[in-house]
Amino acid sequence: MPGKESTPPFQSKLTPYRNEILKAWFRRQTLKEIQAMLQKHGITISLPGISLFIKRHKNKYDPKAEPSKKRVQTAKASRSSEKLTTQLQALEKVLVRDSSEVAREYDRKRSQQKRNS
């Protein structure tokens, strides 16, 4: 139909509001409340239509996933990767050295620890 604004084939008109709908659902809002919210956006849909949409999409949505939490995890990951890099560099320095030299240094440290004990 020329001139008619619609969604692409096989796509629900609720898809752009998916996160809003699912957040409301997980906050225990009723279908009537969700329907009213959608009407404010100019979307008219039946309650069974909303229910079917939620049933199809609720398993693919994690209501606890927030961008700020991901940033914290990323910062922690970067700190741990920096620590790992430092440890690898220290290990590399040891591996480059002659094994007999490393053994002598190890023996010296052990003997010092025994004296201090």
C-alpha positions in Angstrom: 0.0 0.0 0.0 1.7 3.2 -1.2 2.2 5.9 1.4 1.3 3.7 4.3 3.9 3.8 7.1 4.4 0.2 8.4 7.1 -2.0 9.7 9.1 -4.4 7.4 7.6 -7.8 6.8 7.8 -10.2 9.7 8.6 -7.4 12.2 6.3 -6.4 15.0 5.4 -2.8 15.4 6.4 -3.3 19.0 10.0 -4.1 18.2 11.2 -0.5 18.6 9.7 -0.5 22.1 10.9 -3.9 23.1 13.2 -2.9 26.0 10.5 -0.5 27.4 7.9 -3.2 27.2 10.0 -5.9 28.8 11.3 -3.6 31.6 7.7 -2.7 32.4 6.8 -6.4 32.4 9.7 -7.3 34.7 8.6 -4.4 37.0 5.3 -6.3 37.3 3.2 -3.8 35.4 0.0 -5.1 34.0 -0.8 -5.6 30.3 -3.3 -2.7 30.6 -0.6 -0.4 31.9 1.8 -1.4 29.1 -1.0 -0.9 26.6 -1.5 2.6 28.0 2.2 3.3 27.7 2.2 2.2 24.1 -0.8 4.4 23.3 1.2 7.4 24.5 3.6 6.5 21.7 0.8 6.2 19.2 0.7 2.4 19.1 -2.6 0.7 19.3 -2.5 -3.1 20.1 -4.6 -5.6 21.8 -3.7 -7.2 25.2 -3.3 -10.6 23.6 -0.9 -9.1 21.1 1.2 -7.6 23.9 1.1 -10.9 25.7 2.4 -12.8 22.7 5.1 -10.3 22.1 6.3 -10.6 25.7 6.2 -14.4 25.5 8.4 -14.4 22.4 10.9 -11.9 23.7 11.2 -12.3 27.5 13.7 -15.1 27.3 16.1 -13.1 25.2 16.1 -10.1 27.5 18.2 -9.6 30.7 16.6 -6.9 32.8 19.6 -6.7 35.1 22.1 -6.0 32.3 23.0 -2.3 32.4 25.7 -0.4 30.5 27.2 1.0 33.8 27.8 -2.5 35.1 29.6 -3.5 31.9 31.9 -0.5 32.3 32.8 -1.6 35.8 33.6 -5.1 34.6 35.6 -3.7 31.7 37.7 -1.5 34.1 38.3 -4.6 36.4 39.3 -6.6 33.3 41.7 -3.9 32.2 43.3 -3.8 35.7 43.7 -7.6 35.8 45.1 -7.6 32.2 47.7 -4.9 33.2 48.7 -7.0 36.3 49.0 -10.1 34.1 51.1 -8.2 31.6 53.4 -7.1 34.4 53.7 -10.6 35.7 54.4 -12.0 32.2 57.2 -9.4 31.7 58.8 -10.4 35.0 58.6 -14.1 34.0 60.1 -13.3 30.6 63.1 -11.5 32.3 63.7 -14.6 34.4 63.4 -17.0 31.4 65.9 -15.0 29.4 68.5 -15.3 32.1 70.9 -18.3 32.3 69.3 -21.2 34.3 72.4 -21.7 36.5 72.3 -18.0 37.5 68.6 -18.2 38.4 69.4 -21.3 40.5 72.2 -19.5 42.4 69.9 -16.6 43.1 67.2 -18.9 44.3 69.6 -20.7 46.6 70.9 -17.4 48.0 67.3 -16.2 48.8 66.5 -19.5 50.5 69.6 -19.4 52.6 68.8 -15.8 53.7 65.3 -16.8 54.7 66.7 -19.7 56.8 69.1 -17.4 58.6 66.3 -14.9 59.3 64.0 -17.7 60.7 
